[in-house]
Amino acid sequence: MKMRLLAITAAVALLGSSLVCSTAFAADQNQFSAIQGISAEPLSVGEMHAVSGQLNAYDIAAALTAEAAKLAKFPKLQADDLKLAAYFTTNAAAINAAFQKWGILTPCKSCK
């Protein structure tokens, strides 16, 4: 169970990295700019589906496998990446069932 939670957390972190917002630093190391006055609004169901990404175990496995090809200079990281991809492939039915239960499962794009 812990491994499954860890794998799902890792996948969401990998796939959601483009959504992370951080402080932007200026060219001068003595200054920085920060985001201020942010407000949050709930998204509609349509908006959530539009930004949900590829939350399908088979797509996650395919993305991890593709990323592993870029990690040739880092064999340990590449091996761990491929191990995680294999986990998602092996446990795809259970993972997709959880995604379905949470309402975040998307159609498989890499299955075609």
Secondary structure, 3 states (H helix, E strand, C coil): CHHHHHHHHHHHHHHCHHHCCCCEECCCCCCEECCCCCCCCCCCHHHHHHHCCCCCHHHHHHHHHHHHHCCCCCHHHHHHHHHHHHHHHHCHHHHHHHHHHHCCCCCCCCCC
